[in-house]
Amino acid sequence: MFREMLKLLTKTGKRDLIISSVFFALYGLSSIAMIVIVFSILFQIFYGTSLDMLYKYFIAIGLLVVFKGICNMVADMKKHSAGFDIVQQIRERMIIKLKKFSLGFYTNERLGEINTILHKDVDNMSLVVGHMWSRMFGDFLIGAVVFVGLANIDIKLALIMAVSVPIALAFLYMTIKQSEKIENQNNSALLDMVSLFVEYVRGIPVLKSFSNNKSLDNELMNKTKKFGETSKSASRFKAKQLSIFGFLLDIGYLVLLIAGTIFVVKGNLDVLNFIIFAVISKEFYKPFASMEQHYMYYVSAVDSYERLSRILYADVIPDKVDGIVPKDNDIAFENIGFSYEKDEFKMEKLSFSIAEKRVTALVGESGSGKTTITNLLLRFYDVHKGKITLGGTDIRDIPYDELLDRISIVMQNVQLFDNTIEENIRVGKKGATKEEIIEACLDLVREEGKSAVTARAVAARLKSSPKVIFGLFDSMEELNKAIVIAAEETFVRQVEVALQEEKAFRAVGIAYIRFAAEEPQLFQLIFMNEPERAIHQFSEFLPIKDYSYEKMILSIQEEYGLSRQLSEQLYQHLFIYSHGIASMTAAGIYRFSPAELTSMLTQVFTALIKELLGGNHD
């Protein structure tokens, strides 16, 4: 489960998870460091140190307090970012997947259950990634550090301290299957209740018409009561289980105190060292005590992931993206065999044809199969026997989007979405082009920044569906790369114009800063993001990052008669200077007038020429 969840995280999500874990660990280690400093102060006081000698310890504690606050803030922000990332990725994939299922899926997987999965179960994944994973790394690191530190004082007492931990963890492991079973029963009861409640609400008009019929009311009451009972049972089991776990850890601490006291009495342990054990050992047990919370997250997540997997990894209607595109549109059903369920209506050896450009009516009594024929033609279901052809091609060999583009249908019961009439009409709009998608992304970046670019946000701007995006791009990562390339092209167009001016070095510098002022978000996207790979030398970085590098070097060489080496050295200094101004501009810290920019860049260039050549160049 955890491996699959990790794969769902984006590159940014994984990075946020790592940062959160590291900073939670630093936060915990800072707490231990503060305790150590306090003990150091007590030792100094015990041995008669003056107050002046203690100031450095007070300063250290003050710095640690600030450091802890920063670590906690960064860790919290990044854990939430990682949690939001997994939620976003799962929901985007589910939205795409839901449209690819046959209608039979929605018969078996009830709408109430799908709704619960989209909300409760997905949120459980967020708790695992954002809260459990990020904390566990720090917790176990802190436990290991404390154990090693105390083992250096007395290895025997340290081992006695640690004995109860594997026993308590073994207890949790032994009861985990029963916990998962109880959690599954509770969630199943919840899904039954929610599903029936959805049906109940939808059928309110009918229920009001037959006020004497209380059967559905009673059924809903029974399912609600059952859910209440399973919830109580699950809560009682967890409470008992976690109480025993905590008790085992407390027993370990009690044994530690008894053993430590015996060691002191026998002269095998110094009193001060025993006090250190008594206090700091609590920091050893604390991470393992938090396993209670991690355990609850895990039990909930296992059951939730099982339901999520029914959607994320369920079979969909096979789609041959590179399939055959028929030239004609005549339809033929050839020896079709199909049934929804084993004991329901069966269609056997059905054959007929519909000529292109003809009006054909299917006439029959209710239940005779007219809607079923339509569902099969649209591949809402696939036939069990025989084949359906369009233009002589089996519809299973036609790209699914191509098939749907050739067929228009007006349902008996039309679903209107909670939006304007215009937006409802646009549901049938064919997808956008790559260029339209990228332009919509650039607009989102300009307005809200790079983080605003999600499949859902782009689709909303295009008045389309996320499916359109993933039909043209393999992943959001591929789309993000295309956005950066498009932003770079926008910048390069400005640079190309500037290179035509007489003082190209100055014109390009001004164009660079002007781009930062006019397109701050695009500037940050291109020049202020982390590099794809580590580059340790600026001389390596600049030719990669600056698109006009070679042209600028040639311009400086030709205009001032400098060597290649001196031209490169000069331009590296100029780039750093102009990048600093541009970054300030993009961040909104300061805006420079054209006259100010011209003056500053000219002065810097002149000064650098004088420094390099010892001459006077304007």
C-alpha positions as CSV (number, residue, x, y, z in Angstrom):
1,M,0.0,0.0,0.0
2,F,2.6,2.5,1.1
3,R,4.7,1.9,-2.0
4,E,1.8,2.6,-4.3
5,M,0.9,5.8,-2.3
6,L,4.5,7.0,-2.6
7,K,4.3,6.6,-6.4
8,L,1.2,8.8,-6.5
9,L,3.0,11.7,-4.9
10,T,4.5,14.3,-7.3
11,K,8.1,15.4,-7.3
12,T,7.1,18.4,-5.2
13,G,5.0,16.2,-2.8
14,K,7.9,13.9,-2.2
15,R,10.2,16.8,-1.6
16,D,7.7,18.4,0.9
17,L,7.4,15.0,2.7
18,I,11.2,14.7,3.1
19,I,11.5,18.3,4.3
20,S,8.7,17.9,6.8
21,S,10.3,14.7,8.2
22,V,13.7,16.3,8.6
23,F,12.3,19.3,10.3
24,F,10.2,17.3,12.7
25,A,13.3,15.4,13.6
26,L,15.2,18.6,14.2
27,Y,12.4,19.9,16.3
28,G,12.5,16.8,18.5
29,L,16.3,16.9,18.7
30,S,16.1,20.5,19.7
31,S,13.9,19.6,22.7
32,I,16.5,17.1,23.8
33,A,19.3,19.6,23.4
34,M,17.4,22.1,25.6
35,I,17.1,19.4,28.4
36,V,20.9,18.7,28.1
37,I,21.6,22.4,28.4
38,V,19.4,22.7,31.5
39,F,21.3,19.8,33.0
40,S,24.5,21.6,32.2
41,I,23.3,24.7,33.9
42,L,22.4,22.6,37.0
43,F,25.8,21.0,37.0
44,Q,27.5,24.4,36.8
45,I,25.4,25.8,39.7
46,F,26.2,22.6,41.7
47,Y,29.9,23.2,41.2
48,G,29.6,26.9,42.1
49,T,30.0,28.6,38.7
50,S,29.4,32.3,38.6
51,L,26.4,33.9,36.9
52,D,28.6,35.4,34.1
53,M,29.6,31.9,33.0
54,L,25.9,30.9,32.6
55,Y,25.0,33.5,30.0
56,K,26.2,31.4,27.1
57,Y,23.8,28.6,28.2
58,F,20.9,31.1,28.3
59,I,21.8,32.4,24.8
60,A,21.9,28.8,23.6
61,I,18.5,28.0,25.0
62,G,17.1,31.2,23.4
63,L,18.5,30.2,20.1
64,L,17.1,26.8,20.4
65,V,13.6,28.2,21.2
66,V,13.8,30.2,18.0
67,F,15.1,27.3,16.1
68,K,12.3,25.0,17.4
69,G,9.7,27.5,16.4
70,I,11.1,27.7,12.8
71,C,11.4,23.9,12.6
72,N,7.8,23.4,13.8
73,M,6.5,26.0,11.3
74,V,8.3,24.6,8.3
75,A,7.5,21.0,9.2
76,D,3.8,21.8,9.6
77,M,3.6,23.7,6.4
78,K,5.4,21.0,4.4
79,K,3.4,18.1,5.9
80,H,0.1,19.8,4.9
81,S,1.5,20.4,1.4
82,A,2.4,16.7,1.1
83,G,-1.0,15.8,2.4
84,F,-2.7,18.1,-0.1
85,D,-0.5,16.7,-2.9
86,I,-1.6,13.1,-2.4
87,V,-5.3,14.2,-2.1
88,Q,-5.0,16.2,-5.3
89,Q,-3.3,13.4,-7.2
90,I,-5.8,10.7,-6.1
91,R,-8.9,12.8,-6.8
92,E,-7.6,13.8,-10.3
93,R,-6.9,10.2,-11.1
94,M,-10.3,9.1,-9.8
95,I,-12.1,11.8,-11.8
96,I,-10.4,10.6,-15.0
97,K,-11.0,6.9,-14.1
98,L,-14.7,7.3,-13.3
99,K,-15.5,8.4,-16.8
100,K,-13.8,5.3,-18.3
101,F,-15.8,2.7,-16.4
102,S,-18.8,1.0,-17.9
103,L,-22.2,1.8,-16.6
104,G,-22.2,-1.6,-15.0
105,F,-19.6,-0.2,-12.6
106,Y,-22.1,2.4,-11.3
107,T,-24.7,-0.3,-10.8
108,N,-22.4,-2.3,-8.5
109,E,-20.5,0.6,-6.9
110,R,-23.2,2.8,-5.5
111,L,-23.1,6.6,-5.7
112,G,-23.2,7.0,-2.0
113,E,-20.2,4.7,-1.6
114,I,-18.2,6.6,-4.4
115,N,-19.0,9.9,-2.6
116,T,-17.7,8.5,0.7
117,I,-14.5,7.2,-1.0
118,L,-13.9,10.6,-2.6
119,H,-14.1,12.4,0.7
120,K,-13.4,10.2,3.8
121,D,-11.1,7.7,2.3
122,V,-9.0,10.2,0.3
123,D,-8.7,12.3,3.4
124,N,-7.4,9.3,5.3
125,M,-4.6,9.1,2.8
126,S,-3.7,12.7,3.5
127,L,-3.5,11.8,7.2
128,V,-1.1,9.0,6.5
129,V,1.2,11.0,4.2
130,G,1.0,14.4,6.0
131,H,0.9,13.2,9.6
132,M,2.0,9.7,9.9
133,W,5.0,9.4,7.5
134,S,6.5,12.8,8.3
135,R,6.3,12.2,12.1
136,M,7.5,8.6,12.2
137,F,10.9,9.3,10.7
138,G,11.6,12.0,13.3
139,D,10.2,9.9,16.1
140,F,12.4,6.9,15.5
141,L,15.5,9.1,14.9
142,I,14.9,10.8,18.2
143,G,14.4,7.5,20.0
144,A,17.7,6.2,18.5
145,V,19.6,9.4,19.4
146,V,18.4,9.3,23.0
147,F,19.2,5.6,23.4
148,V,22.7,6.0,22.1
149,G,23.3,9.0,24.4
150,L,22.0,7.2,27.5
151,A,23.9,4.0,26.5
152,N,27.1,6.0,26.8
153,I,26.3,6.7,30.4
154,D,25.2,3.2,31.3
155,I,24.5,0.5,28.7
156,K,22.8,-1.9,31.1
157,L,20.2,0.7,32.3
158,A,19.7,1.8,28.6
159,L,18.9,-1.8,27.6
160,I,16.5,-2.1,30.6
161,M,14.8,1.1,29.4
162,A,14.3,-0.2,25.9
163,V,13.0,-3.7,26.7
164,S,9.3,-2.7,27.0
165,V,9.3,-1.0,23.5
166,P,9.5,-4.1,21.3
167,I,7.0,-5.8,23.6
168,A,4.5,-3.0,23.2
169,L,5.1,-2.8,19.4
170,A,4.7,-6.6,19.2
171,F,1.4,-6.3,21.0
172,L,0.2,-3.8,18.4
173,Y,1.3,-6.0,15.6
174,M,-0.5,-9.0,17.0
175,T,-3.8,-7.1,17.2
176,I,-3.5,-5.3,13.9
177,K,-5.6,-7.9,11.9
178,Q,-8.5,-7.7,14.3
179,S,-8.3,-3.9,14.3
180,E,-8.5,-3.9,10.5
181,K,-11.5,-6.3,10.5
182,I,-13.4,-4.1,13.0
183,E,-12.5,-0.9,11.0
184,N,-13.7,-2.6,7.8
185,Q,-17.0,-3.5,9.5
186,N,-17.5,0.0,10.7
187,N,-16.8,1.5,7.3
188,S,-19.0,-0.9,5.5
189,A,-21.9,0.0,7.9
190,L,-21.1,3.7,7.1
191,L,-21.2,3.1,3.4
192,D,-24.5,1.2,3.6
193,M,-26.1,4.0,5.6
194,V,-24.8,6.8,3.2
195,S,-25.8,4.9,0.1
196,L,-29.3,4.3,1.4
197,F,-29.5,7.9,2.6
198,V,-28.7,9.2,-0.9
199,E,-31.5,7.0,-2.3
200,Y,-33.8,8.2,0.4
201,V,-33.2,11.9,-0.4
202,R,-33.6,11.3,-4.1
203,G,-36.9,9.5,-3.5
204,I,-38.4,12.1,-1.2
205,P,-41.1,13.1,-3.7
206,V,-42.2,9.5,-4.1
207,L,-42.1,8.9,-0.3
208,K,-44.3,11.9,0.3
209,S,-46.8,10.6,-2.2
210,F,-47.1,7.3,-0.3
211,S,-46.9,8.6,3.3
212,N,-48.2,5.3,4.8
213,N,-45.3,3.3,3.5
214,K,-42.7,3.3,6.3
215,S,-40.5,0.4,5.1
216,L,-37.7,2.6,3.7
217,D,-37.8,4.8,6.8
218,N,-37.4,1.7,9.0
219,E,-34.6,0.4,6.8
220,L,-32.7,3.7,7.1
221,M,-33.2,3.7,10.8
222,N,-31.8,0.2,11.1
223,K,-28.7,1.0,9.1
224,T,-28.1,4.2,11.1
225,K,-28.4,2.1,14.3
226,K,-26.1,-0.5,12.9
227,F,-23.5,2.1,12.1
228,G,-23.8,3.6,15.6
229,E,-23.2,0.1,17.1
230,T,-20.1,-0.7,14.9
231,S,-18.7,2.8,15.7
232,K,-19.0,2.1,19.4
233,S,-17.5,-1.3,19.1
234,A,-14.5,0.1,17.0
235,S,-14.0,2.9,19.5
236,R,-14.0,0.5,22.5
237,F,-11.6,-1.9,20.9
238,K,-9.2,0.9,20.0
239,A,-9.4,2.4,23.5
240,K,-8.6,-1.0,25.1
241,Q,-5.8,-1.7,22.6
242,L,-4.1,1.6,23.0
243,S,-4.5,1.6,26.7
244,I,-2.7,-1.7,27.0
245,F,0.0,-0.3,24.6
246,G,0.5,2.8,26.8
247,F,0.5,0.6,30.0
248,L,3.3,-1.6,28.6
249,L,5.4,1.5,28.0
250,D,4.7,2.8,31.5
251,I,5.7,-0.5,32.9
252,G,9.0,-0.1,31.1
253,Y,9.6,3.3,32.7
254,L,8.7,1.8,36.1
255,V,11.2,-1.0,35.7
256,L,13.8,1.6,34.7
257,L,13.2,3.6,37.8
258,I,13.4,0.5,40.0
259,A,16.6,-0.7,38.3
260,G,18.1,2.7,38.4
261,T,17.4,3.0,42.2
262,I,19.0,-0.4,42.8
263,F,22.1,0.6,40.8
264,V,22.5,3.9,42.8
265,V,22.1,2.1,46.2
266,K,24.7,-0.5,45.2
267,G,27.1,2.3,44.0
268,N,27.0,1.2,40.4
269,L,25.4,4.5,39.2
270,D,25.9,8.1,40.1
271,V,22.9,10.0,41.4
272,L,23.2,12.7,38.8
273,N,23.3,10.2,36.0
274,F,20.3,8.5,37.4
275,I,18.4,11.8,37.3
276,I,19.5,12.2,33.7
277,F,18.1,8.8,32.9
278,A,14.8,9.5,34.8
279,V,14.2,12.7,32.9
280,I,15.6,12.1,29.4
281,S,14.2,8.5,29.2
282,K,10.7,10.2,28.9
283,E,12.0,11.7,25.6
284,F,12.9,8.1,24.5
285,Y,9.4,6.8,25.3
286,K,7.6,9.8,23.8
287,P,8.2,8.9,20.1
288,F,6.9,5.4,20.7
289,A,3.9,6.7,22.7
290,S,3.0,8.6,19.5
291,M,2.7,5.3,17.7
292,E,-0.8,5.2,19.2
293,Q,-1.8,7.9,16.8
294,H,0.2,6.5,13.9
295,Y,-1.4,3.1,14.5
296,M,-4.9,4.6,14.3
297,Y,-4.0,6.4,11.0
298,Y,-2.7,3.1,9.6
299,V,-5.7,1.0,10.5
300,S,-8.0,3.6,8.9
301,A,-5.8,3.9,5.9
302,V,-5.6,0.2,5.1
303,D,-9.4,-0.1,4.9
304,S,-9.7,3.2,3.0
305,Y,-7.0,2.2,0.5
306,E,-8.7,-1.1,-0.2
307,R,-11.8,0.9,-1.3
308,L,-9.8,3.5,-3.2
309,S,-8.1,0.6,-5.1
310,R,-11.5,-0.5,-6.5
311,I,-11.5,2.7,-8.5
312,L,-7.8,3.6,-9.0
313,Y,-6.9,0.1,-10.2
314,A,-10.2,-1.2,-11.5
315,D,-10.5,-2.4,-15.1
316,V,-11.9,0.2,-17.6
317,I,-13.4,0.0,-21.0
318,P,-10.4,-0.9,-23.2
319,D,-9.5,2.0,-25.5
320,K,-7.2,1.7,-28.5
321,V,-5.9,5.3,-28.7
322,D,-4.1,4.5,-32.0
323,G,-6.9,2.5,-33.4
324,I,-8.8,2.6,-36.7
325,V,-10.7,5.7,-37.8
326,P,-13.5,4.5,-40.1
327,K,-14.4,6.5,-43.2
328,D,-18.1,5.7,-43.1
329,N,-20.8,5.8,-40.4
330,D,-23.1,2.9,-41.2
331,I,-23.9,0.7,-38.2
332,A,-24.2,-3.0,-37.9
333,F,-25.0,-5.4,-35.0
334,E,-23.7,-8.9,-35.8
335,N,-25.0,-11.8,-33.7
336,I,-24.9,-9.8,-30.5
337,G,-25.1,-11.6,-27.1
338,F,-25.4,-9.5,-23.9
339,S,-27.0,-9.4,-20.5
340,Y,-26.6,-7.1,-17.5
341,E,-26.7,-9.8,-14.9
342,K,-27.0,-13.7,-15.0
343,D,-30.7,-13.9,-14.2
344,E,-31.9,-10.7,-16.0
345,F,-32.9,-9.7,-19.5
346,K,-30.8,-11.4,-22.1
347,M,-30.0,-10.3,-25.7
348,E,-29.1,-13.2,-28.0
349,K,-28.1,-13.4,-31.6
350,L,-29.3,-9.9,-32.4
351,S,-28.4,-8.7,-35.9
352,F,-29.5,-5.6,-37.8
353,S,-27.9,-2.8,-39.8
354,I,-28.5,1.0,-40.0
355,A,-27.4,2.7,-43.2
356,E,-25.6,6.0,-43.1
357,K,-27.6,9.2,-43.8
358,R,-31.0,7.4,-43.2
359,V,-33.5,8.0,-40.5
360,T,-34.0,4.8,-38.6
361,A,-36.4,4.2,-35.7
362,L,-36.2,1.5,-33.0
363,V,-39.7,0.6,-31.9
364,G,-40.6,-1.7,-29.1
365,E,-42.4,-2.0,-25.8
366,S,-40.8,-1.0,-22.6
367,G,-38.0,-3.4,-21.6
368,S,-37.5,-4.8,-25.1
369,G,-33.9,-3.6,-25.3
370,K,-33.9,-0.2,-27.0
371,T,-31.9,1.6,-24.3
372,T,-29.6,-1.4,-24.1
373,I,-28.8,-1.1,-27.9
374,T,-27.9,2.5,-27.4
375,N,-25.7,1.7,-24.4
376,L,-23.9,-1.0,-26.4
377,L,-23.4,1.3,-29.4
378,L,-21.8,4.0,-27.1
379,R,-19.7,1.3,-25.3
380,F,-21.2,2.0,-21.9
381,Y,-21.0,-1.7,-21.9
382,D,-19.1,-4.1,-24.1
383,V,-20.9,-7.0,-25.8
384,H,-20.4,-10.6,-24.6
385,K,-20.7,-12.2,-28.0
386,G,-20.6,-10.9,-31.6
387,K,-19.6,-7.4,-32.6
388,I,-20.9,-4.0,-33.4
389,T,-19.3,-2.2,-36.4
390,L,-19.2,1.5,-37.4
391,G,-18.2,2.0,-41.0
392,G,-17.2,-1.7,-41.1
393,T,-14.8,-1.4,-38.2
394,D,-15.4,-3.1,-34.8
395,I,-16.2,-0.3,-32.4
396,R,-13.7,-1.8,-29.9
397,D,-11.0,-1.1,-32.5
398,I,-12.0,2.6,-32.8
399,P,-10.4,5.2,-30.4
400,Y,-13.1,5.8,-27.8
401,D,-13.0,9.6,-28.2
402,E,-13.4,9.2,-32.0
403,L,-16.5,6.9,-31.4
404,L,-18.1,9.4,-29.1
405,D,-17.4,12.3,-31.5
406,R,-19.4,10.5,-34.2
407,I,-22.5,9.8,-31.9
408,S,-24.8,12.4,-30.3
409,I,-27.4,11.2,-27.8
410,V,-30.2,12.8,-25.9
411,M,-30.9,10.8,-22.7
412,Q,-34.4,10.1,-21.4
413,N,-33.4,11.7,-18.1
414,V,-31.0,14.6,-18.7
415,Q,-28.5,15.5,-15.9
416,L,-28.2,19.3,-15.5
417,F,-25.1,20.3,-13.6
418,D,-25.1,23.0,-11.0
419,N,-24.0,25.8,-13.3
420,T,-25.3,28.2,-16.0
421,I,-27.1,27.0,-19.1
422,E,-24.1,28.0,-21.2
423,E,-21.8,25.8,-19.1
424,N,-24.1,22.9,-19.4
425,I,-24.1,23.2,-23.1
426,R,-20.3,23.4,-23.1
427,V,-20.1,19.9,-21.6
428,G,-20.5,18.6,-25.1
429,K,-17.6,20.8,-26.4
430,K,-14.8,18.9,-28.0
431,G,-11.4,19.2,-26.2
432,A,-8.9,22.0,-26.6
433,T,-5.6,21.9,-28.5
434,K,-2.2,21.7,-26.8
435,E,-1.6,25.4,-27.5
436,E,-4.9,26.3,-25.8
437,I,-4.1,24.2,-22.8
438,I,-0.6,25.7,-22.4
439,E,-2.0,29.3,-22.8
440,A,-4.6,28.6,-20.1
441,C,-1.8,27.3,-17.9
442,L,0.3,30.5,-18.5
443,D,-2.7,32.6,-17.6
444,L,-3.1,30.7,-14.4
445,V,0.6,31.1,-13.6
446,R,0.3,34.9,-14.3
447,E,-2.7,35.3,-12.0
448,E,-2.0,32.9,-9.1
449,G,1.4,31.4,-9.5
450,K,2.7,28.0,-10.5
451,S,1.0,26.1,-7.7
452,A,-2.4,27.1,-9.2
453,V,-1.8,24.9,-12.2
454,T,-3.9,21.7,-11.6
455,A,-5.8,19.6,-14.0
456,R,-9.1,20.7,-12.5
457,A,-8.2,24.4,-12.6
458,V,-7.0,24.2,-16.3
459,A,-10.1,22.2,-17.3
460,A,-12.4,24.8,-15.6
461,R,-10.7,27.6,-17.5
462,L,-11.1,25.7,-20.8
463,K,-14.7,24.9,-20.0
464,S,-13.8,21.3,-20.6
465,S,-12.8,18.2,-18.6
466,P,-9.5,17.0,-17.2
467,K,-9.7,14.1,-19.6
468,V,-8.9,16.5,-22.5
469,I,-5.6,17.4,-20.8
470,F,-4.5,13.8,-20.2
471,G,-5.4,12.9,-23.8
472,L,-2.7,15.3,-25.0
473,F,-0.2,15.1,-22.1
474,D,0.9,11.9,-20.4
475,S,1.1,13.5,-16.9
476,M,1.0,16.8,-15.1
477,E,4.8,16.7,-15.0
478,E,4.9,16.7,-18.8
479,L,2.5,19.6,-18.9
480,N,4.6,21.6,-16.4
481,K,7.6,21.1,-18.6
482,A,5.6,22.5,-21.6
483,I,4.6,25.5,-19.5
484,V,8.2,26.3,-18.7
485,I,9.2,26.0,-22.4
486,A,6.3,28.3,-23.4
487,A,7.4,30.9,-20.7
488,E,11.0,30.7,-22.0
489,E,9.8,31.3,-25.5
490,T,8.0,34.4,-24.3
491,F,11.2,35.7,-22.7
492,V,13.4,34.8,-25.7
493,R,11.2,36.9,-28.0
494,Q,12.0,40.0,-25.9
495,V,15.7,39.2,-25.9
496,E,15.8,38.7,-29.6
497,V,14.5,42.2,-30.1
498,A,17.0,43.7,-27.6
499,L,20.0,41.9,-29.4
500,Q,19.3,44.0,-32.5
501,E,20.0,47.3,-30.7
502,E,23.4,49.0,-30.9
503,K,24.3,48.6,-27.2
504,A,23.1,45.0,-27.0
505,F,24.5,44.2,-23.6
506,R,22.5,47.1,-22.1
507,A,19.4,46.4,-24.1
508,V,19.3,42.8,-23.1
509,G,19.9,43.6,-19.4
510,I,17.0,46.1,-19.5
511,A,14.8,43.6,-21.4
512,Y,15.6,41.0,-18.7
513,I,14.5,43.3,-15.9
514,R,11.5,44.6,-17.8
515,F,10.3,41.0,-18.3
516,A,10.6,40.6,-14.5
517,A,8.4,43.7,-14.0
518,E,5.8,42.8,-16.7
519,E,5.7,39.0,-16.1
520,P,6.8,38.5,-12.5
521,Q,5.3,35.0,-12.2
522,L,6.7,33.8,-15.5
523,F,10.1,35.2,-14.5
524,Q,10.0,33.3,-11.2
525,L,9.0,30.2,-13.1
526,I,12.0,30.4,-15.4
527,F,14.7,31.9,-13.3
528,M,13.9,31.4,-9.6
529,N,12.9,27.7,-9.5
530,E,15.2,25.0,-8.3
531,P,17.5,23.6,-11.1
532,E,16.8,20.2,-12.5
533,R,20.3,19.1,-11.7
534,A,23.0,20.3,-9.4
535,I,25.4,22.8,-11.0
536,H,28.3,23.8,-8.8
537,Q,30.1,26.3,-11.1
538,F,28.5,29.5,-12.2
539,S,30.5,29.3,-15.5
540,E,28.5,26.0,-16.1
541,F,25.2,27.4,-15.0
542,L,25.1,30.6,-17.1
543,P,25.3,29.1,-20.6
544,I,22.5,26.8,-19.7
545,K,20.2,29.4,-18.1
546,D,20.9,32.4,-20.4
547,Y,19.4,31.8,-23.9
548,S,21.3,34.7,-25.4
549,Y,24.6,33.7,-23.9
550,E,26.6,33.1,-27.1
551,K,25.2,36.1,-28.9
552,M,26.0,38.3,-26.0
553,I,29.6,37.1,-25.8
554,L,30.0,37.7,-29.5
555,S,28.5,41.2,-29.2
556,I,30.9,42.2,-26.4
557,Q,33.9,40.7,-28.3
558,E,33.1,42.6,-31.5
559,E,32.2,46.0,-29.8
560,Y,35.0,46.2,-27.3
561,G,37.7,44.0,-28.8
562,L,37.9,41.7,-25.8
563,S,39.1,38.1,-25.7
564,R,36.6,35.3,-25.2
565,Q,37.8,34.8,-21.6
566,L,37.4,38.4,-20.7
567,S,34.0,38.7,-22.4
568,E,32.7,35.7,-20.5
569,Q,34.1,37.1,-17.2
570,L,32.5,40.5,-17.9
571,Y,29.2,39.0,-18.8
572,Q,29.1,36.8,-15.7
573,H,29.4,39.8,-13.5
574,L,26.7,41.7,-15.5
575,F,24.3,38.8,-15.3
576,I,24.6,38.5,-11.5
577,Y,24.0,42.3,-11.2
578,S,21.0,42.4,-13.5
579,H,19.6,39.1,-12.0
580,G,19.6,40.7,-8.6
581,I,17.7,43.8,-9.9
582,A,15.3,41.6,-11.8
583,S,14.6,39.3,-8.8
584,M,13.8,42.4,-6.6
585,T,11.5,43.6,-9.3
586,A,9.7,40.2,-9.8
587,A,9.3,39.9,-6.0
588,G,7.7,43.4,-5.9
589,I,10.4,44.7,-3.6
590,Y,11.3,47.7,-5.9
591,R,10.5,49.0,-9.3
592,F,13.1,50.9,-11.4
593,S,12.4,53.5,-14.1
594,P,14.0,53.0,-17.6
595,A,16.3,55.9,-16.9
596,E,17.5,54.3,-13.6
597,L,18.1,51.0,-15.3
598,T,20.1,52.6,-18.2
599,S,22.2,54.6,-15.8
600,M,22.9,51.7,-13.4
601,L,23.8,49.1,-16.1
602,T,26.0,51.6,-18.0
603,Q,27.9,52.5,-14.8
604,V,28.5,48.9,-13.9
605,F,29.6,47.9,-17.4
606,T,32.0,50.9,-17.5
607,A,33.5,50.1,-14.1
608,L,34.0,46.4,-15.0
609,I,35.7,47.3,-18.3
610,K,38.1,49.6,-16.4
611,E,38.7,46.9,-13.9
612,L,39.5,44.2,-16.5
613,L,41.5,46.3,-19.0
614,G,42.6,49.3,-16.9
615,G,41.2,51.5,-19.7
616,N,38.3,53.9,-20.1
617,H,35.5,52.6,-22.2
618,D,32.0,54.1,-22.5
